């Protein structure tokens, strides 16, 4: 999967998340975790053309920011969803 496909798939996730917030099946706090990832994604989109290479995907600071935000979101979502299951 190329770098552009990663962002397109995340865009799909964000659209679903917005719909889930609207129907009440995703809470605002969880959505904000995904929004933080989106902010990192926006910095990649604003980056130079060189950011779209396979090498940049592995090494560029912008992509590392996306990975870091994604790890935080994943951890927060796992914690939130495990609490919901336990309730």
N, C-alpha and C positions, 0 to 999 in steps of 0.2 A: 504494500500500500504506500503510495506516495504522500509527501507532506501535504499537498493540497487536499487529498482525500481524507486525511485525518481531520482537517478543519471542517470539511463538508459534513462528515459524520457527526462531529460535535454540534454543528449548526442544527442538524436534525434532532439531536438530543435536546437542545435548548428549546426548540419549537414544541416538542412534546412536553417538556417541563413547564413551559408557560401555560399550555392547555391544562395540565394537571393542577397547577396552582388555581386556575380559573374554576375548575370543577371541585376543588377542595381535596384532591387526593395527594397533593404535595404541599407541605407547609412553606411559609415564606422563608424561614431560616434555611431550609434545605435548598430552596431556589437561590438564595443569596450565595451559597457555596458554589453553585454552578455559574452564577453571574461573575464570581471572582475568576473562574477559569476563563470565561468569555472576555474579561478585560485583558488577560494575558494573550488570548487568541487575537484580539484586536491589535496588540502590539506586533504580533507576527504579520498580520495583514498589512500593517503600515510599514513593515520592514522592506529592505531592498530586495531586488529580484534574486540575489544570491541566497536568500533565506529559504528558497524553495528547492534546494538541492538535497539529495540524500545525506551528504556530508554535513550540511548545515543542520539537518534534522537531529543529528547525533551530537553536534558540537556547539551550535549557536546559543548564546545566552537567552535569546528570545524563546527558543524552544525549551530550554531548561526551565524558564519561568512558567511555561505552560505545564510542563511535567510537575513542577513543584505545586502549582495551584491545583492541579488534578489530584495529586496525592492528598492534599489537605481536604479537598472536596470528597474524595473517596472515603477517607477516614471518618469525616463528619457524617456523611450519609450512612455509612455502615453503623456508626454509633447510634444515630437517630433512628434508623430502621430497626435495629436490634432492640431498642427501648420500646418501640411501638409493638413489636411482636411479644415482648415480655409483659406489656400492660394488660 
